[in-house]
Amino acid sequence: MDEYESVLLVKNEVFVYRIPPRTTNRGYRAADWNLGTPDWTGRMRLVNRKQECIVKLEDKTTGELFAKCPIDKYPGVAIEPVTDSSRYFVLRIQDEGGRSAFIGVGFGDRSDSFDLNVALQDHFKWIKKEEEAEKEKEEGKPSLDLGFKEGETIKINMKITKKEGQDATSRPKPKAPAGGGLGLLPPPPGGVKLAPPPGGAGAATSSPTATPSASSNADLLGGLVGPPSSSAAPQAAGNAESWGDFTSAAPKPPPPASNSASGGSGGSGWVTF
C-alpha cells in the first residue's frame, strides 16, 4: 500500500539562488546573493508523509520536481533563516542518492515567509504530542483509587441559614386580582369623620324664625277655604277696569254661521269650517 501525503502549505511563487559557501559561523546573509536575478522560479509545497516533513520545489506548469528538502526538526540544519531578512531561507536539498547541497530561497511577500514558519512550527508541535501520547500508552498511566476503604466514613456539616431580609412571620403580599385590574385599597384605620353640614339640628333650634304651630296652620287654612267676603266682587270689577286697555285689543269672536252655510239643512246646527 502506497503511503499518502498531506499538503501543509502551498506557495505558487518562490525564488531559488545559488549561494556561496559560508566562511564563518555568523550565519547566511541574503545581501551576499544576487537577489535581482534568481537562478530558478517555481512553486513550493510543504507536505507531510508518515511524520516526515518535506519541502518540494516544483515547476509551476508541469509539476515536475526540481529539488526536495527533508526536514527532521525546526529550526535546524535542514532549513535556516538568514540573518539580515525575514523573507529568505537556506535549504539543504537532497537527491535520491543521498547527496546534499545548500541553496537559497526567497519570497516576494513577507506574509509568505510568515506562513512557512507557522506551518513548520505547528507540524512539529503535533509530532511531539503524538510521541508523548504513544509513550503514555506504552508505560501505562497509574489509575487513581478514589473509593472508600473498609471502615472509612466522611462527615458533612450543612448549615442552612435564612436569606437576608427574609422573615418567617412576615405577612404574604396581597395578590393582584385575576382580571388584571387594580384592586380596591382597604380603608384607613380609624375611619374618617366628616364635619356636620351648616344649618343642622343645632342651628334649627337656635333660629329666631320658628315654624308656625299646628293651630296657626289650621287658622290659616280655614281662612282660605271659607266663604268669600262681600268685598271680592268690587275687587274683581276693579281688576277688570285695570285690564280694559288690554281686553279692547283682543280679537273679536267670529259671527255665528247662517243656515245657508250649513249646506241647506236648516236647523241642524252643523257649521261648515
C-alpha positions in Angstrom: 0.0 0.0 0.0 1.5 3.3 -1.0 1.9 5.9 1.6 -0.2 9.0 1.2 1.0 12.5 1.9 -0.9 15.5 3.2 -0.3 19.1 2.0 0.5 21.6 4.7 1.3 24.7 2.7 1.4 25.8 -1.0 3.2 28.9 -2.3 2.9 29.5 -6.0 6.0 31.7 -6.4 9.4 31.1 -4.8 12.8 32.2 -6.0 15.9 30.0 -5.9 19.5 31.3 -5.7 23.0 29.8 -5.8 24.8 30.8 -2.6 28.5 31.0 -1.8 29.8 28.7 0.9 29.7 30.0 4.4 33.1 31.0 5.7 32.2 31.9 9.3 29.7 30.8 11.9 27.8 34.1 11.9 25.1 32.7 9.5 24.0 33.3 5.9 23.2 36.8 4.6 20.8 37.4 1.7 22.7 40.6 0.8 25.6 38.3 -0.5 23.3 36.8 -3.1 22.4 38.1 -6.4 18.7 38.9 -5.5 17.9 40.7 -8.7 18.4 37.7 -10.9 17.2 34.4 -9.3 18.5 31.2 -10.8 15.1 29.4 -10.8 11.4 30.4 -10.1 8.8 27.9 -9.4 6.3 26.6 -6.8 6.8 25.4 -3.2 4.8 22.7 -1.5 5.2 21.6 2.1 3.9 18.1 2.6 3.7 15.5 5.4 4.3 11.8 4.8 4.4 9.4 7.7 5.5 12.1 10.2 8.2 13.2 7.7 8.0 16.9 6.6 9.4 17.6 3.1 9.7 20.9 1.2 9.3 20.3 -2.5 10.3 22.7 -5.2 8.2 22.0 -8.4 7.6 23.5 -11.8 4.5 25.8 -11.9 3.1 24.4 -15.1 4.1 20.7 -15.3 4.6 20.0 -11.6 8.0 18.4 -12.2 10.1 18.1 -9.1 13.1 20.4 -9.1 14.5 19.6 -5.6 13.3 18.4 -2.2 14.4 19.2 1.3 13.5 16.7 4.1 13.1 18.4 7.4 13.7 16.5 10.6 13.3 19.4 13.1 12.7 23.1 13.0 14.7 25.3 13.5 17.5 23.1 12.4 20.2 22.5 9.7 17.7 21.5 7.0 16.1 24.9 6.9 17.7 28.0 8.3 16.6 31.7 8.1 19.2 34.3 7.1 20.4 36.9 9.5 19.5 40.1 7.5 16.0 39.4 6.2 12.8 37.5 7.2 11.9 36.6 3.5 14.9 34.4 2.7 16.0 30.9 3.9 18.7 28.4 3.2 17.6 24.9 2.3 19.6 21.7 2.4 18.3 19.7 -0.6 19.0 16.0 -1.2 18.8 13.8 -4.2 17.8 10.1 -4.4 21.4 9.1 -3.9 21.7 10.9 -0.5 23.9 13.8 -1.8 23.1 17.2 -0.4 23.6 20.8 -1.3 22.6 24.2 0.1 20.6 26.7 -1.9 18.9 30.0 -1.1 15.1 30.5 -1.4 13.1 33.7 -1.0 9.6 35.1 -1.3 8.3 38.3 -2.8 5.9 38.9 0.0 6.7 38.9 3.7 3.4 37.1 4.6 4.5 34.0 2.6 7.6 33.5 4.7 5.5 34.0 7.9 3.1 31.3 6.7 6.0 28.9 6.2 7.3 29.5 9.7 3.8 28.9 11.2 3.2 25.7 9.2 6.6 24.2 10.3 6.0 25.0 14.0 2.5 23.6 14.0 3.7 20.4 12.4 6.5 19.7 14.8 4.2 20.5 17.8 1.8 17.9 16.6 4.6 15.3 16.2 5.7 16.0 19.8 2.2 15.4 21.1 1.9 12.2 19.2 5.1 10.9 20.6 4.0 11.8 24.2 0.7 10.0 23.7 2.4 6.9 22.4 4.8 6.9 25.3 1.9 7.1 27.9 0.2 4.2 26.2 3.3 2.0 26.5 4.2 2.9 30.0 0.6 2.9 31.3 -0.8 5.6 33.5 -1.4 4.5 37.1 -5.1 4.5 37.9 -6.3 6.5 40.9 -8.3 4.6 43.5 -10.8 7.1 44.9 -13.1 4.6 46.7 -13.6 4.3 50.4 -11.5 1.9 52.3 -13.1 -0.5 54.7 -14.3 1.4 57.8 -13.8 4.8 56.4 -16.5 7.4 56.8 -17.0 11.0 56.0 -18.8 13.7 57.8 -20.5 16.7 56.1 -21.6 19.8 58.1 -24.5 21.5 56.4 -25.6 24.9 57.9 -28.7 26.2 56.3 -29.3 29.9 57.0 -32.1 32.2 56.0 -31.6 34.7 53.3 -31.0 38.3 54.2 -34.3 40.2 54.7 -36.4 37.1 54.9 -38.8 36.9 57.9 -40.7 33.7 58.7 -43.6 35.7 60.3 -43.9 38.2 57.6 -47.3 38.5 56.0 -47.7 37.4 52.4 -48.2 40.1 49.9 -51.7 40.5 48.5 -52.2 39.0 45.2 -53.4 41.1 42.2 -57.0 40.5 41.0 -57.4 37.8 38.3 -58.8 40.3 35.9 -55.6 42.3 35.8 -57.3 45.5 37.2 -56.3 47.5 40.2 -57.7 46.1 43.5 -59.5 48.4 46.0 -57.4 49.7 48.8 -58.6 48.9 52.3 -60.0 51.8 54.4 -57.5 53.6 56.7 -57.5 52.6 60.3 -60.0 54.6 62.5 -62.2 55.7 59.6 -62.8 59.3 58.5 -65.1 61.6 60.5 -66.9 64.2 58.4 -67.8 67.7 59.7 -71.5 68.3 60.2 -73.2 70.4 57.5 -74.0 74.1 58.2 -77.6 74.8 59.5 -78.0 71.4 61.2 -80.2 70.5 64.1 -78.5 72.9 66.4 -79.0 75.8 64.0 -82.7 75.0 63.6 -83.4 75.2 67.3 -81.4 78.4 67.7 -83.1 80.2 64.7 -85.3 83.2 65.7 -87.8 82.4 62.9 -89.5 79.3 64.2 -92.1 77.4 62.1 -95.8 78.1 62.8 -97.5 75.7 65.1 -100.3 73.4 64.1 -103.1 75.7 65.4 -101.8 78.7 63.5 -101.7 76.5 60.3 -105.3 75.4 60.8 -106.5 79.0 61.2 -104.7 79.9 58.0 -106.3 77.1 56.1 -109.7 78.0 57.5 -109.4 81.5 56.2 -108.5 80.2 52.7 -111.4 77.7 52.3 -114.1 79.9 54.0 -116.9 81.8 52.0 -115.7 84.7 50.0 -116.3 88.1 51.6 -118.6 90.8 50.0 -115.5 92.9 49.1 -114.4 90.3 46.5 -116.8 91.5 43.7 -115.7 95.1 43.8 -112.2 94.0 43.8 -112.8 91.8 40.7 -114.5 94.8 39.0 -111.5 96.9 39.8 -109.3 94.3 38.2 -111.4 94.2 35.1 -111.2 98.0 34.7 -107.4 97.9 35.1 -107.2 95.4 32.2 -109.6 97.3 30.0 -107.0 98.6 27.6 -105.6 95.1 27.0 -109.1 93.5 26.5 -110.1 96.0 23.9 -107.2 94.9 21.7 -108.2 91.2 21.9 -109.6 89.7 18.7 -113.4 89.5 18.4 -115.1 86.1 18.1 -116.5 85.3 14.6 -120.2 85.8 13.9 -122.5 82.7 14.1 -122.9 80.8 10.8 -126.1 81.3 8.9 -128.5 78.5 7.8 -127.2 78.8 4.2 -123.7 78.0 5.4 -124.9 74.7 6.8 -125.2 73.1 3.5 -129.1 73.5 3.0 -130.1 71.5 6.1 -131.9 74.2 8.2 -132.0 73.9 11.9 -129.4 71.1 12.1 -126.9 73.2 13.9 -123.9 72.0 11.8 -121.3 74.6 10.9 -119.1 74.3 7.8 -115.4 75.0 8.5 
